[in-house]
Every structure is written in C-alpha cells, then in structure tokens.
C-alpha cells in the first residue's frame, strides 16, 4: 500500500500545485532504520505492473475545461490521490469534500523524460473535478534511489524534468504537479534543494499563480531533507504520515499511530513535532497525509501487536471495514487505530487499519496543531462506503464557510415591491443582502436565515442593485454577482440574464448589469434580472418576458457558453415568439468551431449566425449592407480601457 503526499498553499484561480513525494517511512521493528525497503507508493505501483491500464477516460474527445471557481476559501486542504488502477471510481467521489484530486500518475526516468503517461490527460476526470471547483494535480513518479540521485545531480536533467512537467500540466489544463520521489539519496541533499528551488522558480515564472510542494517523509532516516530550506523555497510540505508499520514489520501494528501507545516509538505526533520544530512552529504550509488502507499479517497469536510469521499485505478500507464488523473490531485508544483477528486456511491473521473514527481523530489532530490540511491515500479505496466520507464531513464539512448561493434573481412584483431570491447554500446559517443605487456603493440592507427577501415600497421608476452572500460560524461566502431591477407598478417587460461566470483568462467583475440595466431603462422598458443558473430549472421563465437580454461576455473556453438545458430554454422562448439579444465574444467559437452537432445546429437555426474566425482582430463592428443591421453606424467595443473588460477574442 502506499501513501499520499501533497501540499497546498492558497493562491489564485490558476493555482498550480507541485508535490514531491520523497523519502521512506519508518517501520516499528528491530530493523526500523532500514531505509532500503521500498516506499509505500512504490509497493502499490509494483503490484500493478504488468497489468493493462483500465478504462479511465469516459469522454476522451471532449475539450478539457479549466477550473471553475466556487468563490470560496476552504478552511483546510483535503488532497486525495486517484491511482490510475482505480479506473473510473473518480465518478463517485464526494467533490464537496475535496480541494485537490491528484492523478497518479506519469512515470519519469533519471534524465527527466516521461516514460509512461498512463492515459494522461484523463479528460473526464479533469472536467468532473474542475466543474466542482476541485484542483487537479498530476503526480510524477521516480522510485529508484540511484535514478533520483542522477536526476537531481545533473543540471540538464533537472531542467528537462522541469520543462516536461510544465508541458504535461499545461497539456491537461491541470492545476499542479506532484513529484513522487520516494527515496532521495543521503548525498543528494544539496542537489535536491537546488532542484526544488529551480522548480518553484520556473513554475512561478511560467505559470503565474502556480504552487510547488514536496511530499516529505515521516522520519528522515538519511538526513536527506533540509526541512527549513525546503519550507522556505517551495510553497509547502506534505508529510507522509503512514506506513509506520509495513509489510515486513516483525509485529502487527498501526499503519498510522497517532501516539506512542507502548507500541509505536515513531508516530504521527513525534513526526509533526519534528517538522514544527524545524519550521519555527509554522504549520501553515504543512499537510498531514493519512491512509485509507491497512495491513494484513500472518501472526503467531490473537494478542494485540502480535508477532508476525510472514510478510503482510495491504488491505483497502472497503475490504477491512466489513471484515472487522464481521470478525469483531477492536479499537486501540492508545494509538487510535482499528484492528481485528481472523483465521484463514488454518493461519491466524491480524489486520490493522484506520476506520472513520480513527481518521476523524487524526483530522482533528491536524486542525488542533494548526496544520494546513490533510491528504488521502487513496481515493477509491473507500468502495463508496458512506462512513469514511462522513468522517471527512464531520471534521471539515461543517468547518468551512458556505459556498456562494447558486441561482439568484431579482424580480419586480408590482407597486414598488421586489422579490430577491437565491438558492440555499449548504451549511449556511444566514444570508446578508446588500443594496446600492449606483452599482458602486453597497450597504448591508437586510439579514435573514433564508435567501428570500420581499422588499416593499421601493421608489418607482428607479434602478436598484443587489448582491448577497451566505454566512456561518466559520465565515462568509463570496458575494453573488450583482443583479438589478427597476421597480414598477406592473410586470417588467425585459429580463436581463447574467451568463458570464468565467474567471480565468479574463476580467470578470460580476456586475455587468450596471451597463445593461440603465440602457434598457433609458429605452423605456422596465426589467428584472437573474443569473443563468436560474433559467434551466425554470426558477425564472424566459417566456414571462417580451425581451431577454443575455450577457454572455467571454463565457466559453473556461465555461461552456450555453449548456444543453439553456439551449433548450432559449429554443422554447424563441419558438414562442420571444425576442432575444445576446452579447458575447466567444459564442461562435464555442458553439460552432468546437461544438457538437446539436450545438452547431442551435447556433445556425436559432441564433441565425455563421462562424468564420476565432479572433476578428478588430474592436470595431461594421454592419453588413444586406443584413438586419443595415444602416447602423460603425461602433467599437471595449479593449479594456472603457470600464468593462478586454474583448480580446471577438468572433468573426
């Protein structure tokens, strides 16, 4: 079995994560300082050599989507590995409880070349994680001690490795790289420092907002790691806090003992203390990796910590937990680990593993020691059992600020009365509504336990702007986009839809209704407004309005310009006689240039448009003499200097 390594440090949306998994984990045996044995990931990796890779990518021809921002700042990192041999189990993960998904992985040789990509990039994995706001990390492995020394000891090999990693991460539109080196030689300490320094600098220079991190050993047996230097020259340290007992241990025992407990002189608490001492008690860049697996040994008796009679083998949580419940689970409060005995083919066996109780205890320990977060080796080993995800939720699900509400709308209901309504946000305890009359200066207007506000007696024939956020004990979400309404005695004729959610590669202030609303109002119409997320579930019906003004902005590339359900709603609206105005610069590229047949058909038949080029190379619009816009003078759109955003790739 193997172990998880990672590190995370808060950064921008395009955050890149590099994780180096280095060093070997200790064993609670007489030969505890024998660091010649394989690292935990290498053991697992070797067990799958010679096997054909399973099917991994469910949508290999789909475009890879960048990370979607959930506009929240999680309180802790939860970094989980997905080994390639676990196939498509990533489709069943609870992404609400993850911040990073590390694909394990691609293999590197001593000269810095990738020798096996194991189906990377896996488009469906990347898109599923990104659509849930979870960063995708590419893990790179090199397990041979001598090869690691060769790589970090040669400047040209180091540079080749760095260049190849940058290329592969960009290829998969990923958010970081995890370098899994599980045995840095004792004599390579300085060269490893140089490699990390250069790696960090290159990623920061070439991919702004990127991060580098190192997965570190629980015990540095060979003094190969300069904790202080590495902490200062990369973005974080991820501790591999498991495999304290391993397959070759002389007695059965806890894989991740929290304390000594009379059987674990090396343990998580001792490991964490050594790191905090070296880093001046700064745990803000340190992550505690924990196992979703255990070990199964042949033993000489049923006594706790029994002597082994042979080599143990790894056992995943989904197998160990039901077996423990069947044979009789024991729990050691001394080391905080579960264990059980059973007999197979006349041989007494003893299994130690971490269950949901022991894991929650260790998650809470990481929080108490003010570490940055935790890691998991490995996702998929849970077998979809709910209790292990429930443990994550118990420790972290209720200790983070809520997400920004999903759909959101502001609707005139007559006589100066307005309804402001948004989707409920998980774990939110209250909602704050802010109001402005100029879209610039907002003040707290009301707070309520539900995101539904009925506002009366607003001045007729004005424009009122609103935004809201969700709150709980641990903080607040980001604000929603800004929406607006023009209070009126009757029903509004126009609906303004904000469909511009993209945040990477553009400038998005989420307040473009301040440009559209006054223009609609000046033309003599009253309007409501809604986020595009309110349209497909029919929270707001397009057919209630004579006109719809849809703000698409630069939606596409990072986010699909129009989802299938949005296209369906627009089709119904237009077929019923509705009138639609759409503004945006990437619509043709998304729907026709890279679109599926049904998207191309929608673009031609409902938008009545043809796509010719991705970048027209101009900020000027000229009306065609034979077209609908004949007679309209030429006009310009924003190059980024007129208060909105740079429309840098207008379709032609």
C-alpha positions in Angstrom: 0.0 0.0 0.0 1.1 3.5 -0.5 0.8 6.8 0.9 -0.4 10.2 -0.1 1.8 13.2 -0.5 0.8 16.7 -1.2 0.9 20.3 -0.3 -1.3 23.2 -0.9 -1.0 26.9 -0.3 -3.7 29.4 -1.1 -3.3 31.2 -4.4 -5.1 32.4 -7.4 -7.6 30.6 -9.5 -5.0 29.2 -11.9 -3.2 27.8 -8.9 -0.7 25.1 -9.7 0.4 22.6 -7.2 3.6 20.6 -7.3 4.1 17.9 -4.8 7.2 16.0 -4.3 6.9 12.7 -2.6 10.2 11.9 -1.1 11.7 9.6 1.4 10.8 6.3 3.1 8.5 5.8 6.0 9.7 4.1 9.2 8.7 0.7 10.5 8.2 -0.4 14.0 10.6 -3.3 14.0 14.1 -4.1 15.2 15.3 -3.0 11.8 13.3 0.2 12.0 16.2 2.3 10.5 16.5 0.1 7.4 15.6 2.6 4.7 16.5 0.3 1.8 12.9 -1.0 1.6 10.5 0.4 -1.0 8.4 3.4 -0.3 4.7 2.9 0.1 3.6 4.2 -3.3 6.3 2.1 -5.0 4.9 -1.1 -3.3 1.5 -0.3 -4.6 2.8 0.7 -8.1 4.8 -2.6 -8.4 1.7 -4.6 -7.5 0.0 -3.3 -10.7 3.0 -3.7 -13.0 2.2 -5.9 -16.0 -1.5 -5.1 -15.8 -3.2 -3.4 -18.7 -4.4 0.1 -17.7 -8.2 0.1 -17.0 -10.5 2.4 -19.0 -10.0 5.8 -17.5 -11.4 8.5 -19.8 -15.1 8.4 -20.4 -15.0 11.5 -22.7 -11.6 11.4 -24.5 -12.8 13.7 -27.3 -14.3 16.4 -25.2 -12.4 19.7 -24.7 -10.6 20.0 -21.3 -12.2 22.6 -19.2 -10.3 24.9 -16.8 -11.1 25.1 -13.1 -14.4 26.7 -12.2 -14.1 28.9 -9.2 -16.7 28.2 -6.5 -15.8 31.6 -5.0 -15.0 30.2 -1.6 -11.9 29.9 0.5 -11.9 26.4 2.2 -10.6 26.4 5.8 -8.3 23.3 5.1 -6.8 21.4 2.2 -8.2 18.0 1.5 -5.9 16.4 -1.1 -6.8 13.0 -2.4 -4.9 10.6 -4.8 -6.6 8.8 -7.6 -4.3 5.9 -8.7 -4.7 5.1 -12.4 -5.5 1.4 -11.5 -8.7 2.6 -9.7 -10.2 3.3 -13.2 -13.3 5.4 -13.2 -14.0 5.3 -9.5 -13.5 9.1 -9.6 -17.1 9.4 -10.9 -18.4 8.6 -7.4 -16.2 10.8 -5.2 -17.8 13.5 -3.0 -16.2 16.5 -4.5 -17.8 18.8 -1.9 -15.2 17.3 0.5 -12.1 17.6 -1.7 -9.9 20.6 -2.6 -7.4 18.6 -4.8 -7.6 15.5 -6.8 -4.1 14.1 -7.7 -3.9 11.8 -10.7 -1.3 9.1 -10.0 0.3 9.3 -12.4 3.0 9.5 -15.0 6.5 8.0 -14.8 9.8 9.7 -15.2 13.3 8.4 -15.7 16.7 9.6 -14.5 17.2 12.1 -17.4 13.9 13.8 -16.8 11.9 12.2 -19.6 8.3 10.9 -19.2 8.3 7.2 -20.0 4.7 6.2 -19.3 1.7 8.6 -19.1 -1.0 6.1 -18.0 -3.6 7.8 -20.2 -2.9 11.3 -19.1 -4.7 13.6 -19.6 -7.9 12.0 -18.5 -10.4 14.5 -19.8 -13.5 13.2 -17.9 -11.6 13.2 -14.6 -10.3 16.7 -15.1 -13.6 18.1 -16.2 -15.5 16.5 -13.4 -13.2 17.8 -10.7 -12.9 21.2 -12.3 -16.7 21.6 -12.6 -16.9 21.1 -8.9 -14.1 23.6 -8.1 -11.6 20.9 -7.3 -8.0 21.3 -8.5 -6.4 18.5 -10.5 -2.8 17.6 -9.7 -0.6 15.5 -11.9 1.6 13.0 -10.0 5.0 12.1 -11.4 6.9 9.1 -10.1 10.6 8.1 -9.9 11.3 5.4 -7.4 14.9 4.3 -7.9 17.3 5.7 -5.4 20.2 5.9 -7.9 18.0 7.4 -10.6 16.8 10.1 -8.2 20.4 11.0 -7.4 21.3 11.1 -11.1 18.4 13.4 -12.0 18.9 15.9 -9.3 22.6 15.8 -9.6 22.7 16.9 -13.3 21.7 20.4 -14.3 20.5 19.5 -17.8 18.4 16.6 -16.4 16.9 18.8 -13.8 15.9 21.4 -16.4 14.5 18.7 -18.7 12.3 17.4 -15.8 11.0 20.9 -15.1 10.3 21.6 -18.7 8.5 18.3 -19.2 6.4 18.8 -16.1 5.3 22.2 -17.2 4.4 20.8 -20.7 2.3 17.9 -19.2 0.5 20.1 -16.7 -0.4 22.6 -19.4 -1.5 19.7 -21.8 -4.0 18.6 -19.2 -5.1 22.1 -18.2 -4.2 20.8 -14.7 -3.6 22.9 -11.6 -0.4 21.4 -10.3 2.1 18.6 -10.3 3.0 16.1 -7.6 6.6 14.7 -7.8 6.7 11.3 -6.2 10.4 10.7 -5.3 10.3 8.1 -2.5 14.0 7.8 -1.7 16.3 10.8 -2.1 19.9 9.6 -1.5 21.7 10.9 1.5 24.4 12.5 -0.6 21.8 14.4 -2.8 20.6 16.8 -0.1 22.0 19.9 -1.7 21.2 18.9 -5.2 17.6 18.2 -4.2 17.4 21.7 -2.7 18.6 23.1 -6.0 16.0 21.1 -7.9 13.2 22.4 -5.7 14.4 25.9 -5.8 14.6 25.9 -9.7 11.4 24.0 -10.0 9.5 26.5 -7.9 11.0 29.5 -9.7 10.2 28.1 -13.1 6.6 27.3 -12.3 6.1 30.7 -10.7 7.6 32.5 -13.7 6.0 30.4 -16.4 2.6 29.8 -14.8 1.7 32.8 -12.6 -0.2 31.7 -9.5 1.3 28.2 -9.6 2.5 26.4 -6.5 5.1 23.9 -5.8 5.2 21.5 -2.8 7.0 18.4 -1.6 5.7 15.3 0.0 8.0 14.7 2.9 9.0 11.6 4.9 7.6 10.9 8.3 11.2 10.3 9.5 14.3 11.5 7.7 16.4 8.4 8.3 19.3 9.5 6.0 19.2 13.3 6.7 18.4 13.8 3.0 15.9 16.6 3.6 16.5 20.2 4.7 13.2 20.9 6.3 13.9 24.6 6.9 15.3 25.3 3.4 12.6 23.4 1.6 9.9 25.1 3.6 11.3 28.5 2.5 11.9 27.6 -1.1 8.6 25.9 -2.1 5.0 26.5 -1.3 4.5 23.7 1.2 5.5 20.4 2.8 3.3 17.4 2.7 4.1 14.7 5.4 3.6 11.1 4.5 2.2 10.1 7.9 1.7 6.4 7.4 3.4 3.0 6.9 5.0 3.3 10.3 4.2 -0.4 10.4 4.5 -2.1 7.0 4.5 -5.5 5.3 7.9 -6.5 6.6 7.3 -5.5 10.3 8.2 -8.1 12.9 4.9 -7.5 14.7 1.4 -6.4 13.6 0.6 -2.8 14.4 -0.9 0.5 13.4 -0.1 1.9 10.0 -0.6 5.4 11.2 -0.3 5.5 15.0 -1.1 8.9 16.5 0.9 8.5 19.6 3.5 6.0 21.1 0.9 3.9 22.9 3.5 1.4 24.0 3.9 0.0 20.5 5.0 2.9 18.2 8.1 4.8 19.2 7.8 6.5 15.9 4.3 8.0 15.5 2.4 10.9 13.9 2.8 13.2 17.0 6.6 12.7 17.0 6.7 13.4 13.3 4.7 16.6 13.5 6.8 17.8 16.4 10.0 17.4 14.4 8.6 19.4 11.5 7.2 22.2 13.7 10.5 22.5 15.5 12.4 22.9 12.2 9.9 25.4 10.8 9.6 27.6 13.9 6.2 26.2 14.8 4.7 27.4 11.5 2.3 24.7 10.4 0.5 26.9 7.8 2.4 25.1 4.9 2.3 21.6 6.4 -0.2 18.8 5.4 -0.8 15.5 7.2 -1.2 12.6 4.8 -3.4 9.8 6.1 -4.2 6.2 4.9 -7.5 4.8 3.6 -5.9 1.3 3.9 -4.2 -1.0 6.3 -2.1 -4.1 6.6 -2.9 -7.8 7.0 -0.2 -10.0 8.6 0.1 -13.7 9.4 0.7 -13.8 13.2 1.5 -16.2 16.0 -1.4 -15.3 18.3 -4.5 -13.2 18.7 -2.8 -10.8 21.1 -2.7 -7.1 20.2 0.5 -6.3 18.4 1.2 -10.0 17.8 4.5 -11.2 16.4 4.3 -11.7 12.6 5.2 -15.0 11.0 5.5 -13.7 7.5 5.2 -10.7 5.2 2.0 -8.7 5.4 0.0 -7.3 2.5 -2.0 -4.2 2.1 -5.8 -4.2 2.5 -8.1 -1.3 1.5 -10.7 0.2 3.7 -13.6 -1.1 1.8 -12.5 -4.7 2.5 -11.2 -4.2 6.0 -14.2 -2.4 7.5 -16.9 -5.0 6.7 -14.5 -7.8 7.8 -13.8 -6.1 11.1 -17.5 -5.8 11.7 -17.9 -9.5 10.9 -15.0 -10.8 12.9 -15.1 -8.3 15.8 -13.5 -4.9 15.6 -11.1 -3.7 18.3 -10.0 -0.1 18.8 -6.8 1.0 20.4 -7.3 4.3 22.1 -3.5 4.3 22.8 -2.6 4.7 19.1 -6.0 5.5 17.7 -6.3 2.7 15.2 -8.7 -0.2 14.5 -7.7 -3.9 14.3 -9.2 -7.4 14.2 -8.2 -11.0 14.2 -9.4 -13.9 12.0 -8.2 -17.3 10.7 -7.8 -18.3 7.1 -6.7 -21.8 5.9 -5.6 -22.5 9.5 -3.4 -19.4 9.7 -4.0 -16.8 12.4 -4.1 -13.3 10.9 -4.2 -9.8 12.3 -5.3 -6.7 10.4 -4.7 -3.0 11.4 -6.3 -0.2 9.5 -7.8 3.3 10.0 -11.5 3.4 10.3 -13.8 6.5 10.2 -13.3 7.1 14.0 -9.5 6.9 14.0 -9.4 9.1 10.8 -11.6 11.8 12.3 -9.4 11.8 15.4 -6.3 12.4 13.2 -8.1 15.0 11.1 -8.9 16.9 14.2 -5.4 16.5 15.4 -4.2 18.2 12.2 -6.6 21.1 12.9 -5.5 21.3 16.6 -1.8 21.5 15.6 -2.8 24.3 13.1 -1.6 22.4 10.1 -2.8 23.5 6.6 -4.8 20.3 5.9 -4.8 16.6 5.3 -4.1 14.1 2.5 -5.6 10.8 1.5 -4.0 7.7 0.0 -6.1 6.7 -1.8 -9.4 7.7 -3.1 -11.4 4.7 -4.4 -10.2 2.6 -1.5 -13.4 3.6 0.3 -15.5 1.5 -2.1 -18.3 4.1 -1.8 -18.8 3.3 1.9 -20.6 6.3 3.3 -19.0 6.3 6.8 -15.5 7.3 5.6 -16.8 10.3 3.7 -19.0 11.0 6.7 -15.8 11.3 8.8 -14.4 13.8 6.4 -17.6 15.8 6.6 -17.6 15.6 10.4 -14.1 17.1 10.5 -14.2 19.5 7.6 -17.7 19.8 6.1 -19.0 22.0 8.9 -15.8 23.9 9.5 -15.7 25.9 6.2 -17.5 28.9 5.1 -20.5 28.2 2.9 -20.5 28.4 -0.9 -21.9 31.4 -2.7 -25.5 30.7 -3.5 -26.1 29.1 -6.9 -29.0 30.6 -8.8 -30.1 34.2 -7.9 -32.8 36.5 -9.3 -34.4 39.9 -8.6 -38.0 40.3 -9.8 -40.4 43.2 -9.8 -43.8 42.0 -8.4 -45.6 45.4 -8.8 -46.4 48.6 -6.9 -42.8 49.1 -5.8 -42.4 45.6 -4.4 -39.5 43.4 -5.3 -38.6 39.8 -4.6 -34.9 38.9 -4.2 -34.4 35.2 -4.1 -31.4 32.8 -4.3 -30.7 29.1 -3.9 -29.9 27.8 -0.4 -26.2 27.3 0.2 -25.1 24.2 2.1 -24.0 24.8 5.7 -25.2 28.4 5.6 -26.7 29.8 8.8 -27.8 33.2 7.4 -27.8 35.4 4.4 -26.9 39.1 4.0 -28.4 41.2 1.3 -26.6 44.3 0.2 -28.2 47.2 -1.8 -26.9 50.0 -3.9 -28.5 52.7 -6.1 -25.4 53.2 -8.3 -23.9 49.7 -8.5 -20.7 51.0 -6.8 -21.5 51.8 -3.1 -23.3 48.9 -1.4 -24.6 48.8 2.1 -25.9 45.9 4.2 -29.7 46.1 3.7 -31.1 43.0 5.5 -30.0 39.7 7.0 -32.2 36.6 7.2 -32.0 32.8 7.8 -33.3 32.2 4.3 -32.1 33.7 1.0 -35.6 35.1 0.1 -36.3 38.8 0.7 -39.6 40.5 -0.1 -38.9 44.2 -0.3 -41.7 46.7 -0.4 -42.1 50.4 -1.0 -39.1 50.9 -3.3 -39.2 54.1 -5.3 -41.0 53.5 -8.7 -39.0 54.1 -11.9 -35.6 53.8 -10.4 -32.8 51.2 -10.7 -32.0 49.2 -7.6 -28.9 46.9 -7.4 -28.5 43.9 -5.1 -25.9 41.2 -4.2 -25.8 38.8 -1.3 -23.6 36.3 0.5 -24.1 33.3 2.8 -22.6 33.1 6.3 -22.0 30.6 9.0 -19.8 30.3 12.1 -16.7 29.8 10.1 -17.0 32.8 7.7 -18.8 34.1 4.7 -19.0 33.1 1.1 -18.0 35.4 -1.7 -20.7 37.7 -3.0 -23.0 36.6 -5.7 -23.0 38.6 -9.0 -24.7 42.0 -8.9 -28.3 42.0 -10.2 -30.7 44.8 -10.6 -34.4 45.7 -11.0 -36.5 48.7 -12.0 -39.5 48.8 -9.6 -42.7 49.3 -11.5 -46.5 49.1 -10.9 -46.9 46.3 -13.3 -44.8 43.4 -14.7 -41.3 44.0 -16.2 -41.1 43.6 -20.0 -37.4 42.7 -20.1 -35.3 40.0 -18.3 -31.5 40.6 -18.1 -29.6 37.3 -17.7 -26.1 37.3 -16.4 -24.4 34.3 -18.1 -20.8 35.5 -17.6 -19.2 33.2 -15.0 -15.8 32.7 -16.3 -12.9 33.9 -14.1 -9.7 32.6 -15.8 -8.1 34.4 -18.7 -10.5 37.4 -18.5 -11.6 40.2 -16.2 -15.0 39.5 -14.6 -16.4 41.9 -12.1 -19.7 40.1 -12.0 -21.6 43.5 -12.2 -22.2 44.0 -15.9 -25.9 44.6 -15.2 -24.8 48.1 -14.4 -24.1 48.6 -18.1 -27.2 46.8 -19.5 -29.8 47.8 -16.9 -29.5 51.6 -17.5 -29.6 51.1 -21.3 -32.7 49.0 -21.1 -34.3 51.5 -18.7 -33.3 54.5 -20.9 -35.1 52.8 -23.8 -38.3 53.0 -21.9 -38.5 49.4 -20.5 -38.6 48.0 -17.0 -36.5 45.0 -16.2 -35.8 42.1 -13.9 -32.5 40.2 -13.8 -31.3 36.7 -13.0 -28.2 34.5 -13.1 -28.2 32.0 -15.9 -28.3 29.2 -13.2 -31.9 30.2 -12.5 -33.0 29.5 -16.1 -32.7 25.7 -16.7 -34.6 24.7 -13.5 -37.3 27.2 -14.5 -36.9 29.2 -11.4 -37.3 32.1 -13.8 -39.2 31.5 -17.0 -38.0 33.3 -20.1 -41.5 33.1 -21.6 -42.7 35.6 -19.0 -40.9 38.4 -20.8 -41.2 40.1 -24.1 -37.4 40.6 -24.4 -34.5 38.8 -22.9 -31.0 40.4 -22.8 -28.5 37.6 -22.2 -25.0 38.7 -21.1 -22.5 36.0 -22.2 -19.3 38.0 -22.0 -16.3 35.8 -22.6 -18.2 32.7 -21.5 -16.6 29.7 -23.3 -13.1 28.3 -23.1 -13.4 28.2 -19.3 -17.1 27.6 -19.2 -19.5 26.4 -21.9 -21.2 29.4 -23.5 -24.6 27.7 -23.3 -25.4 24.4 -21.6 -27.8 22.0 -23.2 -30.6 22.9 -20.8 -30.0 26.6 -21.5 -30.2 26.0 -25.2 -33.5 24.1 -24.7 -34.9 27.1 -22.7 -33.8 29.6 -25.3 -35.3 27.4 -28.2 -38.7 27.3 -26.5 -38.6 31.0 -25.8 -37.8 31.9 -29.4 -40.3 29.5 -30.9 -43.0 31.1 -28.7 -42.3 34.5 -30.2 -39.8 35.8 -27.7 -37.2 38.4 -28.7 -33.5 37.7 -27.6 -30.5 40.0 -27.5 -27.2 38.2 -26.8 -23.8 39.9 -26.2 -20.6 37.9 -26.0 -17.3 37.3 -27.8 -16.8 33.5 -27.7 -20.2 32.2 -28.7 -19.5 31.2 -32.3 -16.2 29.6 -31.3 -17.8 27.6 -28.5 -21.0 26.5 -30.4 -19.7 26.0 -33.9 -15.9 25.8 -34.0 -15.6 23.2 -31.2 -19.3 22.5 -30.8 -21.1 19.2 -31.0 -23.6 18.7 -33.9 -26.6 19.8 -31.8 -24.7 23.0 -30.7 -23.8 23.9 -34.3 -27.5 23.3 -35.3 -28.6 25.6 -32.4 -26.1 28.3 -33.5 -27.3 28.3 -37.1 -31.1 27.8 -36.6 -31.8 29.9 -33.5 -29.0 32.5 -33.5 -29.1 32.7 -37.3 -25.3 33.1 -37.4 -22.3 31.7 -39.1 -18.8 31.4 -37.6 -15.7 32.3 -39.7 -12.8 33.1 -37.3 -12.0 33.0 -33.6 -10.3 36.4 -33.4 -11.6 39.0 -35.8 -8.5 41.2 -35.0 -10.6 44.3 -34.5 -12.5 46.2 -31.9 -14.9 47.7 -34.5 -18.2 46.4 -35.7 -19.4 47.2 -39.2 -23.0 46.5 -40.3 -23.4 44.4 -43.5 -25.5 46.3 -46.1 -27.7 43.2 -46.8 -28.2 42.3 -43.2 -30.5 43.1 -40.3 -28.2 45.8 -39.1 -28.1 47.7 -42.3 -27.9 51.5 -41.6 -26.4 51.2 -38.2 -23.2 53.3 -37.9 -19.9 51.5 -37.1 -19.2 51.3 -33.4 -16.5 50.0 -31.1 -16.5 47.6 -28.2 -14.2 47.6 -25.2 -10.5 47.0 -25.4 -10.3 47.0 -21.6 -9.9 50.8 -21.1 -13.6 51.7 -21.0 -14.8 50.2 -17.8 -15.8 46.6 -18.7 -13.3 44.0 -19.9 -10.9 43.5 -22.9 -12.9 41.7 -25.6 -9.7 40.2 -26.9 -11.0 37.3 -29.0 -14.2 38.5 -30.8 -15.7 36.0 -33.2 -15.9 36.9 -36.8 
